[in-house]
Amino acid sequence: MHTGGILDTPADLVIERHPLLDDTTQNVGISNRGEHNVVVVDQLISPLRREFGNRSMKSLNGEGVDLEAGTDDKEKDKQTRSIKLVKDQNQALLSGLAYCISSCSMILINKCVLSSYDFNAGISLMLYQNLVSVVIVSTLSFFGLISTEPLTWKLVRVWLPVNFIFVGMLITSLFSLKYINVAMVTVLKNVTNVITALGEMYLFKKSHDSRVWAALFLMIVSAVSGGVTDISFHAVGYTWQILNCFLTASYSLTLRRVMDTAKQVTKSGNLNEFTMVLLNNTLSLPLGLLLIFLFNEVDYLFDTPLLRMPTFWLVMTSSGVLGLAISFTSMWFLHQTGATTYSLVGSLNKIPLSVAGILLFNVPTSFQNFTSILFGLLAGVFFARAKMREKS
C-alpha cells in the first residue's frame, strides 16, 4: 500500500565450588599399637596433611579463577548488551529515516509528475505505479525473499470492497495533488482523522478522551483557516481532497472489518503486509484500465509527448518504486519501534514535507496561510501524542 528490539537478559551467573576434601583423605586406617605405630601414623598423616593442604589451595585457587571468569562473563555480557542496544537504536534510526525519506519523496515526485510535467492522466499514473509494485512484490516472492499468500478467488471476493475504496483513495489523492500545493494537502489530510474518529464511535462504539477531541478541533480550525488564506485556492482541488479524506477514512474503517474475514480464507490463516500490497495493487489493475477508458485518458496518452521522454518514464518508475518503499519501510520502522512512535514520527514528518513543497515548487503564500499550515501541522503532532496517552 502506498500504504523493538528487546534486550536479552543475562543468564544467572553460576559459580561452581570445588569440594575441599578428596577421596584419598577418607578411609585412612590409624592404629594404636605403641610409639612405632604413632610414628608410622604421623609419617602417614604428614604427607596426607601436605596433600590435603595442596589440594585445598588448588581448590581455592580454582574457585578464584571461577570468580574471575564469572566477572569476565558479566563484563562480556554488559558489552554484548551495550552493542545490541546500540544496534537496535541504529536500526530504529535508520528505519525511521528510510520511512520519512520514502514518504516525503513519494508525494514530492507525484507533485512533480502532475504539476511540473503537467501530466493530465492521474489514473494512468496510478495504474503504472501499481503495476511496478506488483512486478517487484511478485519477483521478491518468487525468489523466496518475502512470503505472500496465494490470491484465491475466496480471498479476492472478500477483498474487493476494500480494493474499490483503495483505488478511489489513490485517484482522488493524485487529482487533488495536481491542483493543491503539498503543504495544504498535508493540512487538509488531517480531516481524515476527524472522520475516522467519528466512524470509530459509530461503528465500533469507541470513545475518545478530551485531548483527542481538542486536537481534532484544532485540525478542523487549521484546515478551514488554511483554505481561507490559501492564495492558490482551487475549488476543484479542494473538492477532490475532501473526497479523498472520506475515502481514506472509509478505507481504514473497512479494512478493520474485512481483515478478520480475509484471514479466515487464506491458506495460513494470516494476512501480512506483503499480501495486502500484492492484493490491492493486483486487483487495481483491471479496475484502473476500465477507469482509463471511462475518463477518456487513452486519447491523451497517445497525443502527449511526455511518454516519449526517457526522463519522464524514469520519474514515473521512481514514483512506483517509492510507493512500494513506503510499505516496506513502514513495516521495518514499526518492527523496530512501535505504533505510537510510528504515528508520532508520521505527524512530525509532515513539517519538513510542507516546507520542502513550498520551496521546491515556488508556492505563493502569505504569513496568515503559512501560520495556518504550521498550526495544522502542530495540531497533528498534538493529536498523535493524545492518541499515545489514550492507548496507555
C-alpha positions in Angstrom: 0.0 0.0 0.0 1.2 3.5 -0.8 0.5 2.3 2.4 11.9 -3.1 19.4 14.2 -4.9 19.9 14.2 -6.5 23.4 17.4 -6.8 25.1 18.2 -10.3 26.2 18.6 -10.6 30.0 21.9 -12.1 31.1 21.8 -15.6 32.3 22.3 -16.2 36.1 26.0 -16.5 36.9 26.7 -19.9 38.4 30.0 -20.3 40.3 31.0 -23.9 40.7 32.5 -24.6 44.1 35.1 -27.5 44.4 35.0 -29.8 47.4 37.8 -29.3 49.9 38.0 -33.0 50.7 39.3 -35.6 48.3 38.6 -39.4 48.3 42.2 -40.1 49.3 41.8 -38.3 52.6 38.9 -40.6 53.5 39.1 -44.1 55.0 42.6 -43.7 56.4 43.3 -46.5 59.0 45.1 -45.3 62.2 46.2 -48.0 64.8 47.3 -47.6 68.5 50.0 -50.2 68.7 52.8 -48.3 70.5 55.2 -45.5 69.7 56.3 -47.0 66.4 52.8 -47.1 65.2 52.4 -43.4 66.3 55.5 -42.5 64.2 54.1 -44.5 61.3 50.8 -42.8 61.7 52.5 -39.4 61.9 54.5 -40.2 58.9 51.4 -41.2 57.1 49.4 -38.2 58.3 52.1 -35.6 57.4 52.1 -36.4 53.7 48.3 -36.5 53.8 48.2 -33.1 55.5 50.5 -31.7 52.9 48.5 -33.3 50.1 45.3 -32.1 51.8 46.7 -28.5 52.0 48.0 -28.5 48.5 44.7 -29.7 47.1 42.8 -27.3 49.2 44.9 -24.4 47.9 44.4 -25.7 44.4 40.6 -25.8 45.0 40.6 -22.3 46.4 42.7 -21.0 43.6 40.4 -22.8 41.2 37.4 -21.1 42.8 39.2 -17.8 42.5 39.6 -18.4 38.8 35.9 -19.2 38.5 35.0 -16.0 40.3 37.3 -14.1 38.0 35.8 -15.9 35.0 32.4 -15.0 36.3 33.3 -11.4 36.5 34.6 -11.6 32.9 31.4 -13.1 31.9 29.5 -10.3 33.4 31.6 -7.7 31.7 31.3 -9.6 28.4 27.5 -9.7 28.9 27.4 -6.0 29.6 29.4 -5.3 26.5 27.1 -7.6 24.4 24.0 -5.8 25.8 25.5 -2.4 25.0 26.4 -3.5 21.5 22.9 -4.9 21.0 21.3 -1.7 22.4 23.4 0.5 20.0 22.5 -1.8 17.1 18.8 -1.6 18.0 19.0 2.2 18.2 20.8 2.4 14.9 18.2 0.1 13.3 15.3 2.3 14.7 17.0 5.5 13.5 17.8 4.0 10.1 14.3 2.6 9.5 12.7 5.8 10.7 14.9 7.8 8.3 14.1 5.5 5.4 10.4 5.8 6.1 10.5 9.6 6.2 12.6 9.9 3.1 10.4 7.5 1.0 7.2 9.0 2.3 8.3 12.6 1.5 9.8 11.7 -1.8 6.7 9.9 -3.0 4.5 12.9 -2.5 7.0 15.3 -4.0 7.6 13.2 -7.1 3.9 12.8 -7.7 3.5 16.5 -7.4 6.4 16.9 -9.9 4.8 14.5 -12.4 1.3 16.1 -12.2 2.3 19.8 -11.9 5.8 20.3 -13.2 5.4 18.0 -16.2 1.7 18.9 -16.4 0.7 15.3 -16.8 -3.1 15.1 -17.1 -3.7 11.4 -16.7 -3.8 10.7 -13.0 -5.5 7.3 -13.3 -2.8 6.1 -15.8 -0.1 7.2 -13.3 -1.8 5.3 -10.5 -2.1 2.2 -12.8 1.6 2.3 -13.7 2.7 2.8 -10.1 0.6 -0.2 -9.1 2.0 -2.3 -11.9 5.5 -1.6 -10.7 4.6 -2.7 -7.2 3.0 -5.9 -8.5 6.1 -6.7 -10.5 8.5 -6.1 -7.6 6.5 -7.9 -5.0 5.9 -10.9 -7.3 9.6 -11.1 -8.1 10.6 -11.0 -4.4 8.0 -13.6 -3.6 9.2 -15.8 -6.5 12.7 -15.9 -5.2 11.6 -16.5 -1.6 12.8 -13.2 -0.2 9.3 -12.4 1.1 6.2 -14.6 1.8 2.8 -13.9 0.3 -0.5 -15.8 0.4 -1.9 -17.3 -2.8 -4.6 -14.9 -4.3 -7.5 -17.3 -4.3 -11.0 -16.4 -5.6 -12.4 -16.5 -2.0 -9.8 -14.0 -0.8 -10.3 -11.8 -3.9 -14.1 -11.8 -3.3 -13.7 -10.8 0.3 -11.2 -8.1 -0.5 -13.0 -6.4 -3.5 -14.9 -3.8 -1.4 -11.7 -2.7 0.2 -10.0 -2.5 -3.2 -12.6 -0.3 -4.7 -12.1 2.2 -1.8 -8.3 1.8 -2.2 -8.4 2.7 -5.9 -10.7 5.7 -5.2 -8.4 6.8 -2.4 -5.3 6.8 -4.7 -7.0 8.5 -7.6 -8.5 11.3 -5.6 -5.2 11.9 -3.9 -3.5 12.3 -7.3 -6.2 14.5 -8.6 -6.1 16.9 -5.6 -2.3 17.0 -5.6 -2.4 18.4 -9.2 -4.3 21.5 -8.1 -3.3 22.0 -4.4 0.2 22.6 -3.0 1.9 20.0 -0.9 1.6 21.9 2.4 -2.1 22.4 2.1 -2.6 18.8 1.1 -0.9 17.7 4.3 -3.0 20.0 6.4 -6.3 19.0 4.8 -5.4 15.3 5.2 -5.9 16.0 9.0 -9.6 16.0 8.3 -9.3 12.2 7.7 -8.5 11.8 11.4 -11.8 13.6 12.3 -13.9 11.4 10.0 -12.1 8.3 11.3 -12.7 9.2 14.9 -16.4 9.7 14.2 -16.6 6.5 12.3 -15.0 4.6 15.2 -17.6 6.0 17.6 -20.5 5.0 15.3 -19.2 1.6 14.0 -17.0 0.3 16.9 -18.5 2.2 19.8 -15.1 3.6 20.7 -14.9 6.7 22.9 -12.1 9.3 22.9 -10.8 11.5 25.7 -10.9 15.3 25.8 -7.3 15.6 24.5 -8.1 13.8 21.3 -11.2 15.8 20.6 -9.3 19.0 21.3 -6.7 18.0 18.8 -9.4 17.1 16.2 -11.0 20.5 16.8 -7.7 22.3 16.2 -7.3 20.3 13.0 -10.6 21.5 11.7 -9.8 25.1 12.6 -6.4 24.9 10.8 -8.0 23.3 7.7 -10.6 26.0 7.4 -8.2 28.9 8.1 -5.7 27.4 5.7 -8.2 27.2 2.9 -9.5 30.7 3.5 -5.9 32.2 3.5 -4.7 30.0 0.6 -3.6 32.3 -2.2 -3.6 29.5 -4.8 -7.0 28.2 -3.7 -8.6 25.9 -6.3 -12.1 24.7 -5.7 -11.7 21.5 -7.9 -8.6 20.5 -6.0 -10.2 21.1 -2.6 -13.2 19.0 -3.7 -11.0 16.1 -4.7 -9.1 16.4 -1.4 -12.2 16.4 0.8 -13.4 13.3 -1.1 -10.0 11.8 -0.5 -10.4 12.3 3.2 -13.7 10.5 3.3 -12.3 7.6 1.2 -9.1 7.3 3.3 -11.2 7.1 6.5 -13.5 4.6 4.9 -10.6 2.5 3.8 -9.2 2.5 7.3 -12.6 1.6 8.9 -13.5 -1.0 6.3 -10.1 -2.7 6.5 -10.6 -3.4 10.2 -13.8 -5.2 9.4 -12.6 -7.1 6.4 -9.2 -8.1 7.9 -10.6 -10.9 10.1 -12.7 -12.4 7.4 -9.8 -12.2 4.9 -7.5 -14.1 7.4 -10.0 -16.9 7.6 -9.9 -17.6 3.9 -6.2 -17.6 3.5 -4.1 -20.8 3.4 -2.1 -20.0 6.5 -4.8 -18.0 8.4 -2.6 -14.9 8.3 -2.6 -11.8 6.1 0.7 -10.0 6.2 1.5 -6.6 4.7 3.1 -8.0 1.6 0.0 -10.0 0.7 -2.2 -6.9 1.2 0.2 -4.9 -1.1 0.0 -7.6 -3.7 -3.7 -8.0 -3.4 -4.6 -4.3 -3.5 -2.2 -3.5 -6.4 -3.2 -6.6 -8.5 -6.9 -6.0 -8.2 -6.5 -2.4 -9.0 -5.1 -3.1 -12.5 -8.3 -4.2 -14.3 -10.3 -1.5 -12.4 -7.7 1.1 -13.4 -7.9 0.0 -17.1 -11.6 0.4 -17.0 -11.4 3.9 -15.4 -8.8 5.0 -18.0 -11.4 4.4 -20.8 -14.2 5.9 -18.7 -12.3 9.1 -18.1 -11.1 9.2 -21.7 -7.4 9.2 -20.9 -6.5 6.9 -23.8 -6.6 9.7 -26.4 -4.4 11.9 -24.1 -1.8 9.2 -23.7 -1.5 8.8 -27.5 -1.1 12.5 -28.0 1.1 13.6 -25.2 4.9 13.9 -26.0 5.7 13.1 -22.3 5.6 9.4 -22.9 8.4 9.7 -25.5 10.7 11.3 -22.9 13.0 8.8 -21.1 13.4 11.1 -18.1 9.6 11.2 -17.6 9.5 7.4 -17.6 12.3 7.4 -15.0 10.4 9.8 -12.8 7.2 7.7 -13.1 9.0 4.5 -12.4 10.7 6.1 -9.4 7.3 7.1 -8.0 6.1 3.5 -8.3 9.2 2.2 -6.5 8.8 4.8 -3.8 5.2 3.9 -3.4 6.2 0.3 -2.6 9.1 1.5 -0.5 6.7 3.2 1.8 5.1 -0.2 2.6 8.4 -1.9 3.3 10.0 1.0 5.3 6.8 1.5 7.4 6.8 -2.3 8.3 10.5 -2.1 9.1 10.0 1.1 11.2 7.0 -0.4 13.1 9.0 -3.6 13.8 11.9 -1.6 15.2 9.8 0.8 17.3 6.1 0.6 17.8 2.8 2.0 16.6 2.9 5.1 18.9 6.4 6.1 17.7 5.4 5.4 14.1 2.3 7.7 14.5 4.3 10.5 16.1 7.1 10.4 13.5 4.5 10.4 10.7 3.0 13.6 12.1 6.4 15.2 12.5 7.3 14.1 9.0 4.7 16.5 7.6 6.5 19.5 8.8 9.7 19.2 6.6 7.5 17.8 3.7 5.4 21.0 3.8 8.4 23.3 3.9 10.0 21.3 1.0 6.8 21.5 -1.0 6.6 25.3 -0.6 10.3 25.8 -1.5 10.7 23.3 -4.4 7.5 24.4 -6.3 7.7 28.1 -5.5 4.3 28.2 -3.9 2.9 31.7 -3.4 2.0 32.0 0.3 1.1 34.6 2.9 2.1 34.9 6.5 -1.5 34.1 7.5 -1.5 31.0 5.3 1.9 29.8 6.5 0.8 30.3 10.1 -2.4 28.2 9.4 -0.3 25.5 7.9 2.1 25.4 10.8 -0.8 25.4 13.2 -2.3 22.4 11.4 0.9 20.5 11.5 1.4 21.1 15.2 -2.2 20.0 15.7 -1.3 16.8 14.0 1.6 16.2 16.4 -0.7 17.1 19.4 -3.2 14.5 18.0 -0.6 11.8 17.8 0.6 12.5 21.4 -3.1 12.5 22.6 -3.7 9.1 21.0 -0.5 7.7 22.6 -1.8 8.8 26.0 -5.2 7.4 25.3 -3.8 4.0 24.4 -1.6 4.0 27.5 
